[in-house]
Amino acid sequence: MSNTAWAALFAVFIWWFSTGIVLLLNGMQRKSYRWSLLVSSGLGLAGLYALVHTAQQAGTAAVYGAFASALLVWGWHELSFLTGWITGPRTTAILPTLQGWCRFVEAVRAILWHELAILVVGVLILVMTWGAPNQAGTWTFLVLWSMRTSAKLNLFFGVRNLSEEFLPPHLAYLESFFRRRAMNFLLPFCVTAAAGVLALMVGHALSPETSEEQVLVLTLVGTMLALAILEHLML
């Protein structure tokens, strides 16, 4: 099996494995959240340090390390949100009669602190890795950030499959911000734009002028983007 195939399999495995761990920890009793968040915060800080450190290094190990570190940082954001630790100032459901701009504002308020936390960490990663030779971790975080934002917007505007069963009881009020419909105007645009970016990444990876290390970065990040596109198609 080629190095590219191994990298793609590694990305798929570590993504679904880390997602399963987050869901498992979130599914435990609320009294255990303190320890889950403590461990997750430690891993998130370690991941942030490792991401910045590996950004200055070259080689296969550094690329894999930066990629895995970005997932650790992202996992902290996911768990802190799902446990209800970092969400937003609004923690109650909205009335079905609330529509338009007011509904959007309240939806933003429900996840405001979470989004600001991602923004701060994302900007910090960009600043601390700017111009570094290994951008695998930075690109991974940006892909996760952009595609997760896209998914949230599409849930707000309306999709067929809301996956509300994954919301823990203490976040059940978020379901009031979702809308079930066959399609919305944003979803085709998001999928098409992401697919276009993925096609450019594949084309660059197949170019004979692209180094093996660059191919590895493109494979890992591109696999994450492909998984995100698949999740969008399942909405």
LOZA-657075 format. One line per field, with one value per residue: residue in one letter; x, y, z negated of N, C-alpha, C in turn. Coordinates in steps of 0.02 Angstrom, whole numbers, plus 50000, padded with zeros to 5 digits. Layout:
BEGIN
residuo: [A/...]
n_px: [X/...]
n_py: [Y/...]
n_pz: [Z/...]
ca_px: [X/...]
ca_py: [Y/...]
ca_pz: [Z/...]
c_px: [X/...]
c_py: [Y/...]
c_pz: [Z/...]
//
This chain:
BEGIN
residuo: [M/S/N/T/A/W/A/A/L/F/A/V/F/I/W/W/F/S/T/G/I/V/L/L/L/N/G/M/Q/R/K/S/Y/R/W/S/L/L/V/S/S/G/L/G/L/A/G/L/Y/A/L/V/H/T/A/Q/Q/A/G/T/A/A/V/Y/G/A/F/A/S/A/L/L/V/W/G/W/H/E/L/S/F/L/T/G/W/I/T/G/P/R/T/T/A/I/L/P/T/L/Q/G/W/C/R/F/V/E/A/V/R/A/I/L/W/H/E/L/A/I/L/V/V/G/V/L/I/L/V/M/T/W/G/A/P/N/Q/A/G/T/W/T/F/L/V/L/W/S/M/R/T/S/A/K/L/N/L/F/F/G/V/R/N/L/S/E/E/F/L/P/P/H/L/A/Y/L/E/S/F/F/R/R/R/A/M/N/F/L/L/P/F/C/V/T/A/A/A/G/V/L/A/L/M/V/G/H/A/L/S/P/E/T/S/E/E/Q/V/L/V/L/T/L/V/G/T/M/L/A/L/A/I/L/E/H/L/M/L]
n_px: [50042/50025/50111/50026/49898/49904/49913/49787/49703/49746/49705/49565/49543/49593/49511/49378/49398/49436/49320/49229/49279/49255/49114/49088/49140/49058/48937/48937/48895/48847/48919/49043/49098/49185/49310/49328/49336/49449/49551/49538/49567/49700/49756/49720/49795/49923/49917/49908/50032/50115/50075/50118/50253/50290/50263/50375/50459/50520/50480/50411/50364/50344/50240/50134/50126/50089/49964/49891/49899/49823/49697/49682/49673/49557/49468/49457/49382/49262/49220/49211/49104/48998/48982/48924/49000/49066/48969/48854/48776/48638/48531/48413/48268/48198/48045/47934/47878/47969/48062/48166/48288/48295/48286/48406/48499/48475/48511/48648/48684/48666/48776/48885/49001/49071/49101/49181/49287/49343/49380/49478/49578/49603/49654/49767/49840/49865/49945/50055/50108/50137/50216/50291/50374/50298/50136/50033/49956/49895/49819/49734/49659/49595/49517/49430/49367/49305/49219/49140/49076/49003/48917/48842/48775/48697/48616/48542/48474/48406/48391/48375/48411/48433/48504/48478/48478/48603/48624/48658/48554/48561/48584/48474/48393/48449/48398/48286/48332/48361/48307/48198/48201/48192/48295/48409/48459/48595/48667/48699/48792/48894/48939/48981/49082/49174/49203/49266/49382/49439/49463/49562/49663/49688/49731/49849/49921/49944/50031/50189/50286/50265/50322/50358/50328/50239/50136/50095/50044/49938/49862/49821/49751/49663/49588/49518/49439/49365/49292/49215/49139/49066/48991/48912/48836/48758/48670]
n_py: [49940/50113/50261/50370/50312/50253/50368/50427/50329/50335/50464/50451/50352/50412/50522/50472/50393/50488/50565/50471/50454/50581/50583/50475/50518/50628/50565/50512/50519/50679/50720/50673/50756/50855/50793/50744/50862/50917/50828/50836/50972/50976/50894/50969/51088/51032/50985/51106/51164/51066/51074/51203/51184/51077/51139/51206/51111/50990/50847/50678/50629/50748/50806/50715/50728/50863/50863/50771/50843/50957/50900/50863/50988/51034/50938/50974/51092/51040/50952/51040/51115/51021/50972/51078/51174/51282/51377/51483/51645/51627/51505/51440/51377/51441/51521/51448/51544/51643/51720/51754/51886/51905/51775/51723/51801/51760/51627/51639/51693/51582/51502/51583/51604/51488/51497/51612/51566/51471/51557/51638/51542/51494/51609/51627/51511/51535/51650/51604/51506/51563/51574/51462/51307/51189/51168/51083/51061/51186/51202/51094/51128/51244/51191/51107/51203/51291/51202/51151/51267/51291/51179/51209/51325/51272/51183/51277/51347/51243/51071/50899/50793/50813/50759/50769/50681/50667/50770/50809/50796/50919/51011/51014/51121/51181/51122/51192/51290/51230/51182/51084/51034/50992/51048/51186/51352/51369/51249/51175/51265/51266/51132/51122/51220/51169/51047/51093/51152/51035/50966/51046/51026/50889/50890/50965/50880/50774/50825/50816/50901/50919/50894/50746/50766/50873/50811/50721/50809/50868/50754/50713/50828/50845/50727/50749/50855/50791/50700/50791/50845/50732/50718/50832/50797/50699/50768]
n_pz: [50000/50039/49977/49980/49975/49848/49770/49794/49739/49607/49572/49582/49484/49363/49354/49341/49229/49130/49131/49083/48953/48897/48902/48819/48694/48675/48661/48535/48358/48291/48180/48202/48293/48252/48236/48364/48438/48378/48413/48552/48572/48534/48634/48745/48728/48733/48863/48933/48903/48961/49094/49132/49110/49198/49317/49353/49399/49518/49619/49617/49491/49420/49493/49476/49337/49320/49381/49299/49180/49207/49212/49079/49018/49079/49032/48897/48906/48956/48853/48743/48783/48802/48674/48616/48556/48622/48710/48745/48709/48713/48653/48670/48758/48912/48963/49084/49165/49182/49304/49450/49443/49304/49255/49304/49233/49101/49114/49136/49013/48934/48956/48942/48854/48877/49014/49014/48938/49025/49127/49064/49032/49161/49227/49148/49179/49315/49308/49234/49313/49432/49586/49559/49601/49598/49621/49593/49475/49455/49572/49557/49443/49491/49595/49523/49444/49540/49610/49507/49465/49581/49576/49461/49502/49605/49535/49466/49569/49626/49653/49712/49624/49460/49354/49218/49115/49064/48979/48812/48662/48588/48685/48762/48795/48904/49015/49052/49133/49250/49415/49507/49671/49846/49922/49925/49977/49958/49942/50067/50121/50024/50026/50160/50166/50070/50130/50245/50192/50139/50258/50315/50222/50239/50371/50358/50275/50361/50451/50530/50482/50350/50186/50086/49952/49959/50028/49931/49832/49905/49927/49798/49749/49855/49846/49728/49770/49869/49790/49718/49822/49856/49738/49750/49862/49807/49729]
ca_px: [50000/50066/50112/49966/49841/49912/49897/49714/49674/49763/49661/49497/49541/49602/49454/49321/49416/49432/49249/49199/49301/49219/49045/49087/49149/48999/48881/48943/48857/48871/48967/49110/49120/49243/49371/49334/49360/49517/49596/49534/49602/49772/49773/49713/49854/49980/49910/49924/50105/50146/50059/50163/50322/50300/50258/50443/50498/50505/50483/50348/50342/50320/50175/50084/50119/50050/49896/49860/49895/49765/49637/49677/49648/49487/49430/49442/49327/49201/49199/49191/49038/48948/48970/48890/49046/49074/48916/48836/48735/48569/48529/48344/48242/48160/47977/47930/47856/48026/48088/48208/48350/48292/48301/48477/48535/48469/48551/48717/48693/48666/48842/48932/49065/49103/49128/49235/49344/49374/49411/49539/49628/49621/49699/49830/49876/49888/50000/50113/50136/50143/50280/50325/50377/50248/50070/49982/49911/49856/49769/49684/49615/49555/49466/49380/49331/49262/49166/49093/49035/48956/48867/48798/48731/48649/48566/48499/48431/48361/48413/48330/48432/48460/48546/48467/48487/48670/48626/48646/48494/48570/48587/48415/48363/48478/48357/48237/48363/48366/48248/48197/48175/48227/48353/48412/48498/48667/48698/48733/48850/48948/48965/49016/49144/49220/49225/49313/49446/49467/49489/49625/49713/49706/49771/49916/49955/49963/50081/50256/50328/50248/50366/50324/50302/50180/50084/50071/50002/49878/49821/49790/49703/49611/49544/49472/49391/49320/49247/49168/49092/49021/48944/48864/48790/48713/48624]
ca_py: [50000/50173/50308/50412/50273/50247/50433/50435/50283/50362/50522/50425/50317/50456/50567/50436/50372/50546/50583/50422/50468/50640/50564/50431/50559/50670/50524/50492/50560/50748/50729/50654/50806/50893/50757/50742/50928/50927/50789/50865/51036/50961/50869/51025/51131/50994/50984/51173/51171/51021/51101/51259/51157/51037/51182/51228/51052/50958/50774/50641/50626/50814/50817/50675/50757/50925/50843/50744/50896/50999/50863/50868/51055/51036/50895/51012/51137/51000/50927/51095/51135/50969/50966/51138/51218/51343/51379/51551/51676/51602/51434/51418/51370/51498/51505/51434/51604/51689/51708/51805/51909/51894/51704/51715/51832/51716/51567/51658/51700/51516/51471/51639/51594/51433/51523/51658/51525/51444/51613/51657/51490/51492/51665/51612/51461/51568/51696/51569/51461/51601/51568/51400/51260/51135/51198/51030/51072/51247/51188/51047/51166/51289/51151/51087/51264/51315/51154/51147/51327/51278/51131/51244/51369/51232/51160/51335/51362/51187/51012/50842/50754/50859/50722/50797/50630/50673/50824/50787/50827/50988/51055/51001/51183/51200/51094/51242/51333/51191/51182/51025/51044/50950/51082/51259/51384/51371/51183/51159/51309/51243/51068/51135/51257/51123/50998/51128/51156/50968/50949/51082/50993/50826/50907/50985/50821/50731/50858/50789/50951/50921/50850/50693/50795/50912/50762/50695/50861/50873/50694/50715/50882/50831/50675/50781/50894/50742/50676/50846/50848/50674/50735/50880/50762/50660/50811]
ca_pz: [50000/50046/49921/49985/49951/49776/49741/49797/49690/49541/49560/49569/49420/49305/49349/49312/49161/49086/49126/49038/48884/48875/48890/48760/48634/48668/48642/48465/48311/48288/48125/48226/48341/48226/48252/48436/48460/48353/48457/48619/48573/48535/48700/48791/48720/48759/48935/48958/48900/49010/49160/49145/49112/49259/49376/49370/49417/49581/49616/49611/49422/49402/49526/49439/49271/49325/49397/49239/49130/49224/49192/49006/49002/49100/48986/48837/48922/48963/48788/48701/48806/48791/48602/48594/48520/48662/48760/48760/48656/48714/48636/48673/48825/48938/48985/49157/49201/49193/49371/49480/49412/49231/49244/49316/49177/49043/49128/49124/48940/48903/48965/48951/48820/48912/49077/48998/48916/49085/49162/49029/49041/49231/49241/49113/49219/49375/49291/49208/49365/49494/49620/49539/49658/49592/49610/49590/49418/49466/49624/49530/49399/49532/49630/49473/49425/49594/49626/49451/49470/49635/49552/49414/49541/49641/49485/49451/49626/49636/49690/49702/49566/49410/49307/49152/49064/49037/48930/48743/48634/48565/48743/48803/48817/48969/49069/49073/49184/49311/49458/49551/49738/49894/49948/49917/50030/49943/49943/50130/50129/49978/50052/50223/50151/50037/50180/50288/50155/50136/50324/50323/50180/50271/50430/50336/50249/50417/50491/50520/50449/50279/50147/50048/49890/49977/50044/49867/49802/49945/49917/49731/49746/49905/49820/49680/49809/49901/49738/49704/49878/49847/49684/49778/49907/49765/49692]
c_px: [50044/50062/50050/49904/49844/49893/49821/49680/49687/49717/49590/49493/49545/49543/49394/49336/49409/49359/49213/49217/49263/49146/49039/49093/49087/48939/48883/48902/48889/48922/49038/49138/49181/49308/49382/49362/49431/49567/49597/49571/49678/49795/49769/49773/49917/49978/49928/50000/50138/50133/50108/50236/50335/50296/50327/50487/50475/50509/50415/50321/50313/50252/50121/50073/50078/49977/49859/49852/49835/49700/49627/49649/49574/49442/49412/49384/49261/49176/49176/49122/48985/48933/48933/48935/49056/49023/48901/48792/48662/48570/48458/48321/48206/48090/47977/47911/47913/48059/48136/48271/48352/48309/48376/48518/48533/48508/48625/48731/48698/48735/48898/48999/49105/49137/49187/49298/49381/49411/49478/49595/49650/49668/49767/49872/49905/49949/50063/50144/50146/50213/50318/50324/50324/50181/50015/49932/49867/49802/49714/49634/49569/49501/49411/49336/49282/49205/49117/49049/48982/48900/48817/48750/48679/48596/48517/48450/48385/48390/48367/48346/48466/48508/48539/48476/48556/48676/48615/48586/48503/48578/48526/48383/48390/48436/48306/48266/48372/48302/48252/48164/48217/48293/48351/48460/48573/48702/48732/48796/48908/48980/49006/49082/49195/49247/49276/49382/49479/49497/49556/49681/49736/49750/49842/49955/49980/50016/50150/50304/50316/50291/50325/50293/50239/50121/50053/50024/49936/49832/49785/49735/49646/49563/49495/49419/49341/49270/49194/49116/49041/48969/48891/48813/48740/48663/48554]
c_py: [50063/50216/50352/50376/50265/50312/50444/50391/50308/50420/50499/50393/50365/50503/50531/50411/50429/50569/50536/50434/50528/50622/50519/50471/50603/50631/50499/50538/50628/50759/50710/50705/50844/50859/50753/50807/50941/50891/50819/50931/51026/50937/50925/51072/51097/50993/51052/51184/51129/51046/51157/51234/51120/51080/51205/51171/51025/50882/50743/50642/50693/50828/50778/50705/50820/50911/50817/50797/50942/50965/50864/50936/51060/50995/50931/51059/51098/50978/50983/51121/51084/50959/51027/51187/51284/51341/51451/51580/51653/51527/51408/51415/51433/51474/51493/51495/51653/51672/51763/51822/51897/51822/51692/51743/51787/51651/51581/51664/51632/51482/51523/51626/51539/51458/51571/51620/51496/51499/51633/51606/51487/51548/51654/51563/51493/51612/51658/51522/51497/51595/51505/51351/51205/51165/51146/51042/51132/51235/51142/51084/51211/51251/51130/51147/51286/51267/51145/51209/51320/51231/51166/51290/51329/51202/51216/51348/51304/51132/50953/50804/50800/50826/50749/50747/50633/50729/50795/50824/50900/51037/51045/51065/51206/51174/51145/51290/51297/51197/51122/51043/51003/50981/51155/51287/51378/51304/51166/51202/51285/51180/51080/51170/51211/51072/51030/51134/51088/50948/50984/51049/50927/50839/50926/50926/50775/50762/50829/50837/50954/50871/50798/50720/50836/50866/50734/50745/50866/50813/50695/50767/50870/50777/50703/50821/50848/50714/50728/50853/50791/50688/50785/50845/50719/50701/50808]
c_pz: [50000/49983/49920/49957/49875/49741/49740/49745/49619/49524/49544/49500/49362/49297/49316/49242/49112/49077/49078/48965/48856/48858/48829/48696/48621/48645/48570/48420/48302/48233/48146/48275/48318/48245/48327/48464/48438/48398/48527/48624/48573/48603/48753/48788/48747/48835/48966/48958/48953/49081/49178/49152/49177/49321/49399/49393/49485/49572/49604/49540/49399/49432/49490/49369/49271/49338/49335/49185/49143/49204/49116/48985/49021/49054/48922/48849/48925/48894/48742/48720/48787/48716/48574/48557/48556/48718/48780/48706/48656/48703/48633/48745/48847/48958/49061/49197/49215/49259/49391/49441/49337/49215/49253/49258/49116/49052/49116/49049/48906/48907/48966/48918/48854/48976/49065/48975/48976/49123/49130/49040/49114/49250/49209/49153/49282/49362/49273/49260/49431/49524/49602/49598/49657/49573/49603/49534/49429/49517/49598/49486/49439/49570/49582/49454/49479/49609/49569/49449/49525/49612/49505/49452/49579/49595/49469/49508/49645/49679/49674/49638/49516/49361/49236/49096/49032/48986/48860/48714/48615/48623/48789/48829/48885/49027/49094/49126/49250/49351/49505/49618/49787/49917/49928/49968/50020/49954/50010/50141/50086/50004/50115/50210/50118/50086/50228/50255/50152/50203/50337/50282/50211/50332/50412/50310/50305/50462/50478/50485/50374/50241/50109/49984/49904/49994/49981/49833/49839/49936/49851/49727/49795/49882/49770/49716/49843/49851/49720/49760/49874/49793/49708/49823/49868/49725/49722]
//
